[in-house]
Amino acid sequence: MSPDPVAFIRANTQAKPVPHAPEIVLHVADEAVPLWSKTEEELERDGLPPPFWAFAWVGGQALARYLLDHPETVAGRRVLDVGAGSGLVAIAAMKAGAASVVAADLDPFALAAIGLNAAANGVSVEVCGEDRIGSALEAIDVVLVGDLFYERDIAARLIAWLETAAASGAEVLIGDPGRSYLPRERLAALAEYAVPVTRELEDSEIKRTTVWRLAPPATL
């Protein structure tokens, strides 16, 4: 019998303020590897994705901080958070006054975490379990991406889709500390932050992280 993701998250995380965006509270884990192993045991299945939903990653923290400090970026607009994980960026967008936010992720535990975290912060976020990379964006004004350029194939699919979105008029914002496959040459920096993070997730306790804008090719 599959475990209840909501019950699992409640039992294995604690609600804590986000270090770089303390206005937001997330259900987070103290350690990654034990939680990952426990998730596999509960589901009786090996090879599950890491529990990205259980941590406030630096790219998401920087992007959340930017939205909270610059609410005009999303105020009154329809927003899509891709690879939403914990829902941190989606929640920040709602707190900044977005008209609506869709948080998309393929991990069913992430979908449950997004719902829990949105409720803990008193906002409403639409949860989507579909792969939105490559999808049409007729009803979206802003696309938000926190820390997704860590793997070559995902990055290649993602940037091609984001460029199409930007060319069609959507605002595309990316929070990223300089992952291996971040296409810096196609981006314009908007803000840089020193984001606190645990050494279990990164190579330092403070990570310099940038919020970028992907502009249509003709305007970069």
N, C-alpha and C positions, 0 to 999 in steps of 0.2 A: 504493500500500500504506500503510495507516495505521501511524503510529509506535507503538511499545510505550510506553504512558504511564509505566511504571515506569522504563524506560531513559531516557526523556526527562527525567523528574524528577531522576534521579540525575546526569545530565549537565549540568543547568542550575540546580541548587540546591546549597546547602551545609547540612549539619546544624549548627545553632547553638542554644544555649540561648535560650529565650524571655525577653526583657528583664524582664518583670514576673512571670514564673513560671519562674525558671531551673532548677527541678527537671525541667522538660520540655524536650526537644530536638526541633526541627522542621527539616525540609528546606525552606529558604526561599531566595528569590531576592534578589539585591542591588538589582535595578531592575525596575519593573513593565512599562514600555512595551516595552523590548527583548524581554522574555520573552513578552509578549502577541503581539508581531509574529512571533516565532519559532514560537509555537504555531500561528498561522494558516498560516505557511509550511509547517510540517511536515505539517499536515493538508490543505493546499491548499484552504483554505476561509476566506472572510472572515466577519466578523460573529460570531466566537466570543465567549463571555462573558469578562470579565477574569479573569486567573488568581488569583482570590481565595484559592485553595488554597496559594499560594506565599508568603503573608505571615501574620504574627500580628497580626490586626486588634485595635484597642484594646478593643472590646466583648468579644471572646473572651478577651483577656488578663485583663481585669478579672474576668470570670466564672470563668476558670480559677483565678485567685488566690483568689477567694472560696471555691471548692470545696475547694481545698487547705488553706485556713485553717479551714474549717468542714466537715470531712468528714462530720459527722452529717447534713448536708443530703441526701447521696446514699448513705451507707453501707448496704449490704444491700438497696438498692432497684433497681428496673428503670428505666433512664434512656433517653431519646431526645434526641439532639442534632440539631436541625433546621438545615439549611443549614450543615453541619459544616465545609466548607472544608478546612482543613489537618487537622482532627480534634483541634485543641488542647483544646477544651472536653470532648470525649468522653474524651480521654486523661486529663485532670485528674479527671474523674468516676471513671474506673477506678482511678487512683492514690489517690483518696479512699475507695475501698472499695465502689464500686457493685457490686451483684450481677451486672449485665450492662448494656452500653451499646450502643445502635444509633446509628450515625452516618449521617445521611441527607443526600445531596446529589445534584443532577442532573448535575453535570459529571463525566465519566468520569476526567478527570485528578485531580479532587478525591478520587474513590474510591480511585485508586491511591495518592495522597499520604497518605490516611488510613491505608491498610494499611502503607505504609513507615514513617510516623511512629509508629504504634502499636508496630510491631516494634522501632523504635529506642528506645522507652521501656519495653519489656518487658511490655506489656499486650496484651490481646486485645479488639478492638472489632469488633462486627458491622457490616458496611458495607451500606448500602441505597441503591440508585440510583433509587428511586421518589419521586414527589412526595408527601410525607407530610402536607402541609398539607391539612386537611379529612378525614384518615383517622381511623378509629376507634382508640382508645387503651386497649383492654381490658387489655393486658399491660404498661402503662407507668405508673410511679408518679411520675416527674419528667420534665418537658419543659424542655430548656435551649435558649436562643436567644441567639446572640452576633452582634450587629451586623447585623440584617436589616431595620431600619426606614428604609432609605434610598430606597425607591421606593414611590410611592403605592399602586399596585395590589397589590403584594406585601404591603405593610403592612396594607391593608384585609382581605385574605384571612387573613393571619396572625393578627391580633388577634381576629377573629371565631372562628377555630378555637381559639385559646388560651383564650378566655373559656369556650368549651364544655368544654375540657379541665379548667380550674380548677373549673368548676361541678360536674364529675363526680368531683372529688376529687384530681386530679393537682396536684402542686406545679409551678408555672411560674416559672422564673427567667430574667431577661433581662439581658444585659450590653450597655450602650449608652451612647455619649458624648453623646447628645442629638441624634440624627439628625432630619431634618425631619419624619418621620411617626411618631415615637415618641409613643404616646398617654399622656403623663405623668399625665394626670388619672385614669387607671385603675390607676396603679401605686403601690406603696409602696417607698420606697428602703430598701435593706438596708445598703449600704456604698458608699463613694466612694473612688476611687484616682486618683493621678497616674500615668498610664501613658506610658512612653517610646515614641515612634513616629517614623518617618522623615517628613520634610516632603514626600516624594514621595506619601505616602498621605494625609496630613492637613495642616491649616493651621498646625500648631505642632509642636514637638519633644516637648512634654509635653501630654497630653490628659486633662482631667478626665473620668473615666468612672464611671458608676454601675451597680451591680448592683441590679436591681429585682425585686420579687415581684408577680405578678399574682394578686390575691386574688379569690375569688368576690365578685360585686357586693354582696351583703348584708353582707360583712365588711370592705369597704374603708372 
